[in-house]
Amino acid sequence: MYPPQQILAPAAVNPTMTIASGVVIGTTQTLPSATGVANAYLGIPFAISPPERFAPPKEPEPWPYPLYAQEFSPACLQVFADFNAMPPSDFSSPEESTKKVTGEEDCLYLNIWTPQNASSDLSVMLWIHGGNLAWGFASDPVLNGTSLAIEENIIVVTINYRLSIFGFSNSPEIPLENQNAGFLDQRLALDWVQKNIHNFGGNASKVTVVGQSAGAYSVQQLLASPPNPLPYRAAIIESFARGLPGNGTEAYLNVSNHFNCTNLACLRDLPSEAIRKYAFEAGLNFPPTYDNDTCVQNLTAQVDSGNFARVPFVLGSTRDELSEMVYYLSAEETDPVNVTWERVSDKLVSTGLQHELYASQLYSQLGHEPSTYAEVVRLATDIVFTCPTGAFGNYTADEGFENRRFRWSAPVRGDRIIDYLGALHGSEVPAVFGTYPRDVPSETAALTRYTQKGWSNFVKNLEVGPDFELSKGHDKHAYLNDIGFNGSCGGEQRPVYLVDELCESLLPIADLLGYGW
């Protein structure tokens, strides 16, 4: 979306911390959006790395010599999908700068950014990256925490976790409670923060866990099956989508058969790159298993039973989440206005029977087949993101949970292609982190400051600001904060019923397709 930002060289005297595992020597960084310099501790191991393949993570061992935490660690192994086959939980294609990254198994590291002269009581934002649980990494240039740390006086943590078959193997030889190694990585990273963040000036009782896309799905699961004791006090959920695609059991058997492996030991002996490459070339998806410990299928039941973590949270989505998918599905046409709903809907359903039921319900509700580019984007976005987000927020608010909702309407500006995409999936993330290039329009800088202030206010004191009204459940007089609406550099309170006007008709379809919350 944006080119990598420029970072200043390390200062002459590097920041140094001593934690239980040993001495950590960091560096300093700045960004175009920042007014100063932040301390950065990059590539700190939160687990033994590389971990045993497919196994739960283990706590790191002490290091006898100073750890020079001045460069990012490798990404976890990346399994990119062909874009046209990309699942609807994360349609935003990887940055050009990340497409060359294939990753390594030695990847269980985290990054920390702090203000210089940080106190011992700063609030902490821990970010879980997206990527359909198959790609993404903590060192993505868009996720640089320098600006947030400097401008908002908070501590920012980004974490890696294992992905695809390496993080969610679905192997029948592994006990069910250990199959979601990637989710276990996230939980161990949170535990590491609880034990160590005070050394960096953070308060372990003031951690907010934040995620976007598959990271938001991860945050939902952390709330639905919370660790005990809680390693966070609040959450921000950006663009979650249910219905992660694929049959993990079949995918695991596919890999085993391809390599003539009859047991787990055989797969553990193979070169990791061989497995990664085959999973990529075969287009295999490895969704998490429902172990009822790190991942549950029925979030409603968790809320009803009292097991859902009762912490305040912010949730929201972008106005045009699936515009990128719709645009690229129309790439064979001379203009995206010619895209057909049938072609797009093929990407949202998994079986012919499901398609028949889905089409029947959709046409009976709307009275016609969606025919324009804008209508196709709106309906696809509503079915997968907007309506499930609203339903989740309404239900939890009705049950007494404190939550606030936003919608991101600020479009990404650029060439003709970008103009078609509008406020696409992930378009709010650079504003949250302040990772825009130099010489951006003043409106972009102002919108970034507004967004950073809102997110950090919630992280610091659980108050987002006057534009974020507490959700009122199914109250018809409820409002949400529409950020960037009509070109605004801030937010505008808009009635929820205007944003969710089609949801009464579309939610049954979302449920039918597996996208209901």
C-alpha positions as MATLAB code, in Angstrom:
seq = 'MYPPQQILAPAAVNPTMTIASGVVIGTTQTLPSATGVANAYLGIPFAISPPERFAPPKEPEPWPYPLYAQEFSPACLQVFADFNAMPPSDFSSPEESTKKVTGEEDCLYLNIWTPQNASSDLSVMLWIHGGNLAWGFASDPVLNGTSLAIEENIIVVTINYRLSIFGFSNSPEIPLENQNAGFLDQRLALDWVQKNIHNFGGNASKVTVVGQSAGAYSVQQLLASPPNPLPYRAAIIESFARGLPGNGTEAYLNVSNHFNCTNLACLRDLPSEAIRKYAFEAGLNFPPTYDNDTCVQNLTAQVDSGNFARVPFVLGSTRDELSEMVYYLSAEETDPVNVTWERVSDKLVSTGLQHELYASQLYSQLGHEPSTYAEVVRLATDIVFTCPTGAFGNYTADEGFENRRFRWSAPVRGDRIIDYLGALHGSEVPAVFGTYPRDVPSETAALTRYTQKGWSNFVKNLEVGPDFELSKGHDKHAYLNDIGFNGSCGGEQRPVYLVDELCESLLPIADLLGYGW';
ca = [
       0.000    0.000    0.000;
       2.814    2.353    0.933;
       6.569    2.075    0.284;
       8.846    1.180    3.207;
       9.460    4.186    5.432;
      12.895    5.660    6.072;
      14.470    4.852    9.416;
      17.324    6.734   11.019;
      20.558    4.977   11.851;
      21.031    3.753   15.430;
      22.167    6.297   17.973;
      25.715    6.248   19.316;
      24.535    4.947   22.681;
      22.127    2.074   22.314;
      19.318    1.542   24.842;
      19.982   -1.446   27.066;
      17.655   -3.484   29.263;
      18.202   -6.422   31.586;
      15.443   -9.027   31.757;
      15.242  -12.494   33.296;
      16.772  -14.105   30.200;
      19.714  -11.714   29.965;
      20.856   -8.349   28.663;
      19.070   -6.835   25.649;
      20.765   -4.113   23.600;
      18.375   -2.259   21.328;
      18.580    0.578   18.829;
      16.683    3.758   17.965;
      14.291    4.533   15.119;
      12.173    7.334   13.750;
       9.558    7.774   11.013;
       8.343   10.655    8.840;
       5.197   10.815   10.978;
       7.147   10.985   14.248;
       8.472   14.060   16.013;
      11.322   12.301   17.775;
      13.172    9.042   18.264;
      11.946    5.814   19.843;
      13.876    2.994   21.438;
      13.458   -0.233   19.493;
      14.228   -3.756   20.680;
      13.940   -6.010   17.656;
      13.934   -9.775   17.370;
      13.653  -10.784   21.031;
      12.892  -14.509   21.414;
       9.701  -15.196   23.375;
      10.110  -18.967   22.926;
      12.788  -21.482   22.045;
      13.374  -20.884   18.356;
      13.328  -22.713   16.087;
      10.609  -24.702   17.841;
      10.026  -28.383   17.301;
       7.975  -28.591   14.128;
       4.209  -28.751   14.778;
       4.775  -28.824   18.569;
       3.657  -26.283   21.192;
       6.186  -23.520   21.909;
       8.452  -23.634   24.943;
       9.702  -20.759   27.060;
      13.057  -19.339   25.943;
      16.290  -20.246   27.635;
      18.566  -17.553   29.121;
      21.296  -16.191   26.884;
      24.803  -15.934   28.396;
      25.893  -12.933   26.325;
      24.171   -9.641   25.510;
      21.440  -10.007   22.896;
      21.840   -7.404   20.163;
      18.187   -6.719   19.398;
      18.883   -4.291   16.578;
      17.573   -6.118   13.515;
      14.283   -7.806   12.770;
      14.117  -11.576   13.040;
      13.029  -13.762   10.108;
       9.341  -14.096    9.356;
       7.632  -17.403   10.000;
       7.237  -19.581    6.917;
       4.877  -17.864    4.470;
       2.344  -19.712    2.329;
       0.890  -17.188   -0.094;
      -2.160  -18.115   -2.132;
      -2.877  -17.295   -5.738;
      -4.806  -14.021   -5.526;
      -7.814  -15.212   -7.483;
      -8.166  -18.122   -5.065;
      -7.579  -15.974   -2.017;
     -10.071  -16.628    0.789;
     -12.409  -13.845    1.821;
     -10.989  -13.533    5.321;
      -7.951  -11.657    4.034;
      -8.190  -10.401    0.470;
      -5.619   -7.663    0.775;
      -2.634   -8.786   -1.267;
       0.763   -8.646    0.472;
       2.916   -5.553    0.066;
       5.424   -5.653   -2.769;
       8.133   -5.497   -0.127;
       6.830   -8.662    1.529;
       6.186  -10.799   -1.531;
       9.851  -11.839   -1.606;
       9.684  -13.128    1.970;
       9.381  -16.903    2.331;
      10.250  -17.105    6.034;
      11.997  -19.572    8.301;
      11.106  -21.913   11.141;
      13.402  -19.922   13.413;
      10.846  -17.156   13.828;
       9.356  -16.979   17.331;
      10.447  -13.442   18.123;
       8.792  -10.162   19.020;
       9.602   -6.464   18.646;
       9.171   -3.682   21.189;
       9.091    0.087   20.661;
       9.178    2.440   23.639;
       9.430    6.174   24.152;
      12.851    7.280   25.237;
      12.984    7.675   29.009;
       9.928    5.437   29.375;
       8.430    5.282   32.850;
       7.478    2.063   34.606;
       3.738    2.494   34.119;
       3.134    2.844   30.388;
       0.217    1.152   28.665;
       0.992   -1.539   26.108;
      -0.485   -2.272   22.676;
       0.267   -5.801   21.471;
      -0.447   -6.255   17.758;
      -1.282   -9.583   16.084;
      -0.801   -9.380   12.318;
      -3.242  -10.641    9.709;
      -2.696  -12.840    6.677;
      -5.297  -15.615    6.759;
      -3.129  -17.478    9.304;
      -0.877  -18.290    6.331;
       1.286  -15.204    5.795;
       2.265  -11.943    7.478;
       4.945  -11.015    9.983;
       5.772   -8.695   12.853;
       8.472   -6.834   10.918;
       6.142   -5.675    8.127;
       7.171   -2.023    7.518;
       3.541   -0.956    7.930;
       3.615   -2.283   11.517;
       6.553   -0.206   12.743;
       5.609    1.019   16.221;
       7.927    4.035   16.332;
       5.347    6.749   15.680;
       2.810    5.368   18.153;
       5.430    5.050   20.874;
       6.703    8.600   20.393;
       3.492   10.487   19.717;
       1.246    8.651   22.172;
       3.688    7.645   24.919;
       2.776    3.965   24.856;
       4.693    0.749   24.330;
       4.064   -1.166   21.108;
       4.736   -4.891   20.702;
       4.439   -6.889   17.468;
       4.761  -10.670   17.419;
       5.409  -13.492   14.984;
       3.507  -16.764   15.184;
       3.635  -19.937   13.117;
       1.413  -20.086   10.048;
      -0.272  -22.491    7.645;
       0.635  -26.158    8.197;
       3.473  -25.171   10.552;
       1.076  -23.365   12.891;
      -2.161  -25.257   12.276;
      -1.130  -28.731   11.163;
      -4.461  -30.535   11.693;
      -2.381  -33.698   12.210;
      -4.337  -36.572   13.802;
      -1.108  -37.686   15.507;
      -0.977  -34.496   17.562;
      -3.262  -34.163   20.601;
      -6.173  -31.867   19.811;
      -5.111  -29.316   22.415;
      -1.716  -28.926   20.708;
      -2.799  -28.709   17.068;
      -3.126  -24.915   16.983;
       0.559  -24.212   17.541;
       0.167  -20.744   16.028;
      -2.437  -19.750   18.610;
      -0.254  -21.242   21.347;
       2.598  -19.055   20.072;
       0.394  -15.979   20.479;
      -0.488  -16.966   24.028;
       3.127  -17.577   24.987;
       4.062  -14.169   23.567;
       1.364  -12.584   25.733;
       2.738  -14.479   28.720;
       6.247  -13.225   27.917;
       4.937   -9.659   27.899;
       3.313  -10.188   31.292;
       6.622  -11.341   32.753;
       8.978   -8.896   31.083;
       7.335   -5.704   29.858;
       7.956   -3.897   33.152;
      11.658   -3.915   32.308;
      10.876   -1.781   29.256;
       8.704    0.707   31.142;
       5.381   -1.017   30.594;
       2.630   -1.975   33.001;
       1.638   -5.630   32.581;
      -1.856   -4.863   33.881;
      -2.436   -2.343   31.061;
      -2.081   -4.521   27.969;
      -4.517   -4.158   25.069;
      -4.396   -6.888   22.444;
      -5.078   -5.651   18.910;
      -5.448   -7.536   15.640;
      -6.497   -6.955   12.052;
      -8.070   -9.535    9.718;
      -6.758  -12.970   10.760;
      -5.180  -11.122   13.676;
      -8.656   -9.884   14.625;
      -9.941  -13.458   14.391;
      -7.085  -14.400   16.728;
      -8.118  -11.683   19.176;
     -11.713  -12.923   19.096;
     -10.494  -16.399   19.996;
      -8.368  -14.994   22.823;
     -11.544  -13.398   24.178;
     -13.714  -16.461   23.601;
     -11.268  -18.830   25.336;
      -9.333  -16.497   27.596;
      -6.107  -17.544   29.302;
      -6.167  -17.593   33.088;
      -5.081  -15.191   34.455;
      -5.994  -12.712   31.745;
      -2.885  -11.313   29.990;
      -4.809   -8.282   28.682;
      -7.390   -5.800   29.938;
      -8.956   -4.726   26.629;
      -9.019   -5.503   22.907;
      -9.358   -3.864   19.495;
     -10.779   -6.019   16.695;
     -10.228   -4.698   13.161;
     -11.922   -6.441   10.225;
     -12.506   -9.893   11.631;
     -14.031  -12.501    9.362;
     -15.244  -15.936   10.251;
     -15.195  -18.811    7.832;
     -11.476  -19.383    7.364;
     -11.481  -21.629    4.300;
     -10.320  -25.130    3.624;
     -10.401  -28.590    5.148;
      -7.339  -28.926    7.347;
      -7.562  -32.696    7.714;
      -7.654  -33.178    3.946;
      -4.841  -30.673    3.464;
      -2.636  -32.495    5.985;
      -3.283  -35.836    4.265;
      -2.534  -34.218    0.926;
       0.895  -33.121    2.154;
       1.600  -36.498    3.790;
       0.694  -38.397    0.631;
       2.711  -36.097   -1.593;
       5.866  -36.793    0.406;
       5.021  -40.479    0.995;
       4.977  -39.890    4.738;
       3.041  -42.332    6.883;
       3.743  -40.639   10.197;
       4.475  -37.281   11.781;
       8.164  -38.072   12.253;
       8.579  -38.290    8.495;
       7.147  -34.797    7.978;
       9.343  -33.448   10.752;
      12.430  -34.763    8.966;
      11.632  -33.055    5.669;
      13.164  -29.708    4.712;
      10.743  -27.010    5.799;
      11.056  -25.230    2.459;
       9.886  -28.344    0.622;
       6.699  -28.428    2.705;
       6.145  -24.690    2.401;
       6.626  -24.719   -1.356;
       4.264  -27.635   -1.882;
       1.537  -26.145    0.335;
       1.820  -22.949   -1.695;
       1.834  -24.625   -5.101;
      -1.072  -26.910   -4.186;
      -3.096  -23.978   -2.829;
      -3.688  -25.710    0.520;
      -5.362  -23.955    3.431;
      -4.935  -25.011    7.062;
      -7.650  -23.462    9.242;
      -7.353  -23.866   13.008;
      -8.998  -26.820   14.691;
     -11.804  -26.294   17.186;
     -10.091  -27.541   20.320;
     -12.338  -25.546   22.715;
      -9.183  -24.273   24.358;
      -7.492  -21.921   21.892;
     -10.281  -21.941   19.295;
     -14.039  -22.373   19.607;
     -16.675  -22.602   16.913;
     -19.644  -21.119   18.748;
     -18.824  -17.673   20.105;
     -22.442  -17.094   21.096;
     -22.283  -20.039   23.478;
     -19.125  -18.612   25.059;
     -20.876  -15.303   25.650;
     -24.012  -16.976   27.010;
     -22.054  -19.269   29.338;
     -19.986  -16.452   30.810;
     -16.727  -17.836   29.436;
     -16.134  -14.921   27.056;
     -13.644  -12.477   28.601;
     -15.571   -9.563   30.060;
     -13.259   -6.769   28.959;
     -14.051   -3.613   26.967;
     -13.302   -3.724   23.266;
     -13.441   -1.672   20.091;
     -14.469   -3.317   16.828;
     -14.975   -2.238   13.267;
     -14.361   -2.775    9.577;
     -13.656   -0.762    6.447;
     -16.289    0.486    4.037;
     -14.952   -1.410    1.009;
     -13.322   -4.487    2.559;
     -13.608   -6.677   -0.534;
     -13.034   -4.084   -3.242;
      -9.608   -5.485   -4.058;
     -11.007   -8.957   -4.574;
     -13.810   -7.636   -6.777;
     -11.408   -5.508   -8.795;
      -8.997   -8.337   -9.522;
     -11.811  -10.712  -10.353;
     -12.740   -8.208  -13.035;
      -9.177   -7.984  -14.373;
     -10.124   -9.746  -17.599;
     -12.622   -7.018  -18.330;
     -11.688   -3.661  -19.770;
     -13.173   -1.926  -16.765;
     -14.142   -3.162  -13.283;
     -17.661   -1.842  -13.708;
     -18.215   -4.932  -15.858;
     -17.613   -7.422  -13.056;
     -20.434   -9.921  -12.542;
     -21.886  -10.946   -9.198;
     -21.806  -14.593  -10.230;
     -18.046  -14.492  -10.623;
     -17.555  -12.832   -7.243;
     -20.009  -15.085   -5.431;
     -18.092  -18.142   -6.630;
     -15.294  -16.999   -4.311;
     -17.605  -16.708   -1.322;
     -19.088  -20.199   -1.425;
     -17.546  -23.647   -1.211;
     -20.122  -26.023   -2.732;
     -22.610  -26.000   -5.571;
     -25.517  -26.742   -3.238;
     -24.461  -23.914   -0.970;
     -24.306  -21.645   -4.010;
     -27.873  -22.524   -5.009;
     -29.248  -21.827   -1.536;
     -27.227  -18.652   -1.238;
     -28.275  -17.265   -4.632;
     -31.896  -18.112   -3.947;
     -31.882  -16.275   -0.621;
     -29.995  -13.289   -1.986;
     -32.266  -12.718   -4.950;
     -35.411  -13.217   -2.877;
     -34.193  -10.617   -0.377;
     -32.996   -8.027   -2.891;
     -35.343   -8.728   -5.763;
     -32.552   -8.595   -8.337;
     -28.999   -9.707   -9.061;
     -26.315   -7.160   -8.091;
     -25.101   -5.617  -11.338;
     -22.786   -2.655  -10.713;
     -19.225   -2.662   -9.387;
     -20.200   -0.571   -6.367;
     -23.173   -2.802   -5.558;
     -21.081   -5.959   -5.826;
     -18.425   -4.523   -3.493;
     -21.077   -3.359   -1.026;
     -22.892   -6.688   -0.873;
     -19.762   -8.824   -0.633;
     -18.364   -6.550    2.086;
     -21.643   -6.563    4.014;
     -21.976  -10.353    3.917;
     -18.416  -11.130    5.004;
     -17.532   -8.176    7.248;
     -20.004   -5.373    7.964;
     -23.049   -7.380    9.019;
     -21.218   -9.997   11.143;
     -19.302   -7.154   12.835;
     -22.532   -5.368   13.670;
     -24.195   -8.565   14.865;
     -21.257   -9.400   17.140;
     -21.193   -5.896   18.593;
     -24.960   -5.798   19.098;
     -25.199   -9.208   20.736;
     -22.365   -8.605   23.178;
     -23.698   -5.131   24.009;
     -27.134   -6.616   24.713;
     -25.376   -9.038   27.079;
     -23.734   -6.198   28.982;
     -20.331   -6.087   27.297;
     -18.834   -2.635   26.854;
     -17.879   -2.111   23.236;
     -17.558    0.667   20.701;
     -17.797    0.371   16.939;
     -16.154    2.206   14.072;
     -16.211    2.088   10.300;
     -13.213    3.198    8.244;
     -14.354    5.129    5.167;
     -11.168    6.958    4.192;
     -10.105    5.771    0.730;
      -6.555    4.962   -0.227;
      -5.469    7.677   -2.644;
      -3.411    6.962   -5.729;
      -3.726    6.048   -9.359;
      -6.855    5.037  -11.267;
      -6.725    1.476   -9.951;
      -6.390    2.600   -6.343;
      -9.317    4.985   -6.789;
     -11.552    2.013   -7.549;
     -10.539    0.295   -4.314;
     -11.753    2.950   -1.892;
     -11.445    2.049    1.796;
     -10.186   -1.451    1.136;
      -9.232   -4.224    3.568;
      -6.408   -3.070    5.831;
      -6.512    0.552    4.719;
      -6.714    1.799    8.307;
      -3.533    0.049    9.456;
      -0.986    2.622    8.160;
      -2.989    5.350    9.902;
      -2.944    3.442   13.188;
       0.841    3.056   13.014;
       1.655    6.319   11.245;
       3.653    4.474    8.604;
       3.074    6.717    5.641;
       5.826    8.040    3.329;
       7.214   11.537    3.379;
       5.392   14.427    1.724;
       1.880   13.075    2.133;
      -1.039   15.515    1.949;
      -1.803   17.339    5.169;
      -5.180   15.571    5.254;
      -3.434   12.187    5.487;
      -1.268   13.386    8.352;
      -4.296   14.819   10.161;
      -6.294   11.615    9.740;
      -3.343    9.628   11.066;
      -3.083   11.803   14.156;
      -6.820   11.434   14.787;
      -6.637    7.655   14.418;
      -3.553    7.246   16.563;
      -5.099    9.407   19.256;
      -8.310    7.366   19.292;
      -6.580    3.986   19.418;
      -4.000    5.062   21.999;
      -6.580    6.742   24.244;
      -8.355    3.410   24.450;
      -5.080    1.593   25.136;
      -4.149    4.090   27.855;
      -7.419    4.693   29.667;
     -10.122    2.647   27.873;
     -11.722    5.863   26.632;
     -11.579    6.302   22.860;
     -12.994    9.804   22.614;
     -16.271   11.639   22.039;
     -16.789   10.214   18.534;
     -16.851    6.616   19.796;
     -20.205    6.042   21.441;
     -20.801    2.947   23.526;
     -22.707    0.354   21.530;
     -26.399    0.142   22.399;
     -27.047   -3.291   21.002;
     -30.126   -3.449   18.822;
     -31.259    0.051   19.813;
     -32.307    1.846   16.619;
     -30.802    5.070   17.960;
     -27.265    3.672   18.202;
     -24.309    5.391   16.533;
     -20.879    4.372   15.330;
     -17.806    6.437   14.476;
     -17.390    6.680   10.695;
     -13.730    7.649   10.290;
     -12.870    9.550    7.123;
     -16.513    9.794    6.058;
     -17.026   12.233    3.164;
     -13.330   13.122    3.116;
     -13.195   14.058    6.784;
      -9.843   14.131    8.581;
     -11.539   12.745   11.658;
     -14.638   10.840   12.632;
     -18.353   11.455   12.376;
     -21.075    9.848   14.429;
     -23.481    8.116   12.061;
     -26.589    6.082   12.845;
     -25.792    2.390   12.802;
     -28.962    1.625   10.855;
     -27.588    3.538    7.853;
     -24.447    1.410    7.760;
     -26.306   -1.831    8.485;
     -29.402   -1.122    6.392;
     -29.111   -4.387    4.410;
     -28.012   -6.576    7.298;
     -31.414   -7.883    8.303;
     -31.602   -9.425    4.832;
     -27.941  -10.390    4.506;
     -27.165  -11.880    7.925;
     -29.017  -15.145    7.189;
     -26.886  -15.429    4.054;
     -23.714  -14.729    6.036;
     -24.710  -17.462    8.487;
     -25.441  -19.865    5.648;
     -21.982  -19.302    4.167;
     -20.152  -19.598    7.497;
     -19.337  -15.901    7.926;
     -21.763  -15.229   10.750;
     -19.965  -14.360   13.939;
];
